[in-house]
Amino acid sequence: MPSNALAHIRMDGFPVSEGHLLIVPNRHAADWFDLTAAEQQAIMELVEQGKQWLEERYQPDGYNIGMNCGAAAGQTVLHMHCHLIPRYVGDQQDPRGGVRWVIPEKADYWSGR
């Protein structure tokens, strides 16, 4: 699994899709905003390397990339981690809106409801 001096990648213990990865800083930090600029860059480099790793093994059709920062945003593990979630055609009936579904009543902006 790819890694660098400041962060590493691991498989998610509770994956939402096949190949779901977590990119985690080596130093403890509560969330993205507690990281140094170098750590943020290291995380983003591993997002790209993780994508390449997933392409070779799973050939996903798309990706969701996300971080929960703070309890109000749904963070339950208080150590920063970035989700790299491979997506596959047909894994959801209508995937439009992607991460906007964290607040379901505001996600569907395209249908005029």
C-alpha positions as CSV (number, residue, x, y, z in Angstrom):
1,M,0.0,0.0,0.0
2,P,1.5,3.4,-0.9
3,S,2.9,5.7,1.8
4,N,5.2,8.6,2.3
5,A,7.2,10.2,5.2
6,L,4.1,12.0,6.5
7,A,1.1,9.7,5.8
8,H,0.0,6.3,4.7
9,I,-2.9,4.5,3.0
10,R,-4.9,1.6,4.5
11,M,-8.1,-0.2,3.6
12,D,-11.2,1.1,5.3
13,G,-12.4,-1.3,8.0
14,F,-16.0,-0.6,7.1
15,P,-15.9,0.0,3.4
16,V,-18.8,1.5,1.5
17,S,-17.5,0.0,-1.8
18,E,-14.9,-2.5,-2.9
19,G,-11.5,-0.9,-2.5
20,H,-12.5,1.9,-0.1
21,L,-9.3,3.5,1.1
22,L,-8.3,5.8,4.0
23,I,-5.4,8.2,3.7
24,V,-4.1,8.9,7.2
25,P,-1.4,11.2,8.5
26,N,1.3,9.6,10.7
27,R,1.2,12.4,13.3
28,H,-1.9,12.7,15.3
29,A,-4.1,15.6,14.1
30,A,-7.8,15.9,14.8
31,D,-8.8,17.0,11.3
32,W,-7.6,18.5,8.0
33,F,-7.3,22.0,9.5
34,D,-4.9,20.7,12.2
35,L,-2.4,19.5,9.6
36,T,0.6,21.4,8.5
37,A,0.8,22.4,4.8
38,A,3.4,19.7,4.2
39,E,1.1,17.1,5.7
40,Q,-1.8,18.3,3.6
41,Q,0.4,18.0,0.5
42,A,1.5,14.5,1.5
43,I,-2.2,13.5,1.9
44,M,-3.1,14.8,-1.5
45,E,-0.1,13.0,-3.1
46,L,-1.4,9.8,-1.6
47,V,-4.9,10.5,-2.9
48,E,-3.4,10.4,-6.4
49,Q,-1.3,7.3,-5.6
50,G,-4.3,5.6,-4.1
51,K,-6.3,6.3,-7.2
52,Q,-3.6,4.7,-9.3
53,W,-3.5,1.7,-7.0
54,L,-7.3,1.3,-7.3
55,E,-7.2,1.7,-11.1
56,E,-4.8,-1.2,-11.3
57,R,-6.9,-3.5,-9.0
58,Y,-10.6,-2.5,-9.3
59,Q,-11.1,-0.3,-12.4
60,P,-13.7,1.9,-10.7
61,D,-15.9,4.2,-12.8
62,G,-15.5,7.2,-10.5
63,Y,-14.5,8.4,-7.0
64,N,-15.7,10.2,-4.0
65,I,-13.1,11.9,-1.9
66,G,-14.1,13.2,1.5
67,M,-13.1,14.3,5.0
68,N,-15.4,14.8,8.0
69,C,-14.0,17.7,10.1
70,G,-15.7,17.9,13.5
71,A,-18.6,16.1,15.2
72,A,-21.2,18.4,13.5
73,A,-19.8,17.1,10.1
74,G,-20.1,13.5,11.2
75,Q,-16.6,12.9,12.3
76,T,-16.5,9.9,14.7
77,V,-12.8,9.0,14.7
78,L,-10.9,12.0,16.0
79,H,-7.8,11.4,14.0
80,M,-7.8,13.0,10.6
81,H,-8.4,10.6,7.7
82,C,-9.4,11.2,4.1
83,H,-11.8,8.7,2.4
84,L,-11.0,7.7,-1.2
85,I,-14.1,5.8,-2.2
86,P,-14.2,4.1,-5.6
87,R,-17.6,4.2,-7.3
88,Y,-19.0,1.8,-9.8
89,V,-21.7,2.3,-12.4
90,G,-24.9,0.8,-10.9
91,D,-23.7,0.9,-7.2
92,Q,-26.5,3.5,-6.6
93,Q,-29.6,4.0,-8.7
94,D,-29.0,7.7,-9.1
95,P,-25.6,8.9,-7.9
96,R,-26.2,12.6,-8.9
97,G,-25.4,15.0,-6.1
98,G,-22.6,12.8,-4.6
99,V,-21.4,14.2,-1.3
100,R,-24.3,16.7,-1.2
101,W,-26.4,13.8,0.2
102,V,-24.9,14.4,3.7
103,I,-27.9,16.7,4.0
104,P,-30.5,14.8,2.0
105,E,-33.2,17.5,1.8
106,K,-30.7,19.8,0.1
107,A,-29.0,17.3,-2.2
108,D,-31.4,17.2,-5.2
109,Y,-31.1,20.7,-6.6
110,W,-31.6,19.7,-10.2
111,S,-35.2,18.4,-10.2
112,G,-36.9,21.6,-8.9
113,R,-38.4,19.9,-5.9
